Amino acid sequence: MTDEKLTLDQVLSELPFRGGVYRDPRRNKIYTLGDFNPHSCSGSPEFKGGQMVLPTDVSAIRAQVVLEEVLGLARPQYTLRNICRIIPTMVLKFSVPKGTTLTAQEKVPILEEPEISGAKFTPIDFDLWKNAVLIVMAREARYIPGGTDAMRIQVDDSARALAASENSQIKTIAEDVEDVTGADWGTDVNPYVNIEAAMDEIQPYPVDFIAASPFVWLDFFSNDKVKGTGQPIATPEGLMGGVFTVPGLPGVKGISEASLTATIALVGSTRAPALMFADGPNESARFANELAGYDAFIVRQWLEPKLVVADAIRKVTGVHA
């Protein structure tokens, strides 16, 4: 084993091994698969995570290459994470306390003790689910020129599949919120009027994101009211899928995601937060089925998005015909 970093092509062409790794999202580091410790010093169940992947862990290194490749390809496509507050965790079941908003007592007289500001806490329970992609290569592919190319295509596809599942699951939660009636941004209406109406309902939470499909954003950036904001307006690079700054709204990021319903725009606050996203462990393991005659990698992702502060997000309807 040399110090040279393995490429995915080398891994896929040298499949006779078994091994597995997992990524700890809290540290963003990859470890060999270890035992689950239900009595850790932190007081909550978690993986031991003490054995990082070493050069001597030949099987684990190959599994690590696949996991890093899949996550690296998928990460730019995880667009709807940007509307959530992310909680990195290695625990699949846990609770987050949600407190009521405190109010200040105003104009307290001199030398008079203020009233106690009490907050009530209710638990928000998370129970992470698993998304998985199984990548299989028939044993015969090892003896066909270019056979590993098909495996690489499957690795690319698995990244898209994981990202699509995550975005779809966040979308389901995010779109199940209260409506604000809007109008078609592709006409002569002013989109900022609709956005302002949503902001008014969300107060006092600070709005810092607007998420919509590329069709909605195309209407927005072609709207004369947007182009007349007094600043030069250029079509952002992330318009067809990504994150960019919304003109005329300092501190508000725009998120373009094709899986969102094409007639709505989500306006909300990550600081409240409206949505939380529990980002659990990722695993990659290699195994072989000798009877069927195939080599395989499986990639697993544990996650759960959840609506936490319903008053901090609104769905503006009718913004695209």
Phi, psi and omega in degrees: 000122179262175180279355182293133182289130180288145173261164179298321180299321178295320180297315184289338179269354181233064190276349184287076176201166175228144179172167180207155179220165172221153178256130175269110184292342179288325182250350184055044178232156183250135183232160172289150180295123180239189180285156175270128185252102182282358183230050181288164182293343180281351178088001179223150183299138175198163174291148178300314173060025184267347184252097176289161179291123182251160180303336180280346181274074188302312182296317182295323180298318180293321175294325178296319180301316180295315181298314179297322180295314181296312181293324179294322178287326184280329189306314179295342182267356179279060189291322186283353170300334184290349177260006183242158164270121186273133175245102176289133183209149170252007180254130185274341176227125179198171179233145176243127180286134177248119183257152175286157182287131178277149174239144181274144173277125187264150175053052179291127180298156179301134177063015177257133182287129179289158176291151180287129177269106184263143177237138176259139182243134174237141182282137172256112187270133175246138176220089191296141174255175187240130166256142182216149175230128179255121181253121186236139174231122178299145182301329181297335182295335180293341184251011178246128178304130180079009182297326180287345177298322178296324179293320178297320178300320179293325176297315177300315181295325180294325177296315178296323181293317179296316180295318180296319179295315180298312180299319180295321181288323175292318180303315181302319179287315187291327184276351179270060182228176182292149183267152164233126183289126179243193179221164185294115181289352178274001178253201184270018177283166177259110181301329182294334177294317177294318180294320179297322178297320177292318178300321181297322180285333183277339180310144009270010181286135182282121178289130178225009174209150169228123181242136181200169178284162178302330179296320178294316182292326176298319176296318182298310186283346175266356183285133182297329180292326177288317180291343180261027181280359178090003176231150179296130182251118176245145178293123184288156180296327183274015186299323182271005178152095182164198185235140181205172179273136179275120181297141179082357181227081181303135178084359180254125179262143175262137178239124178253122182217121186294337183284344179292148177304132191284358182250007185231165170225132178266126179240125185195188184233126172275346182277339182298310351267151174292315183233142171245147179233112177278112183261099183273191182290157171242143179230150169224129179223148178248139175211169180229143173249100186289327181291315179283333177083053175215155171253148187210152167241142171239134178243127182240146178223128176255135185198166168195119170272149182210137173283122185251308179244096186296332181283357183258014178209142177224153178252111178275119186263160173072023186274355177215137182286000000 
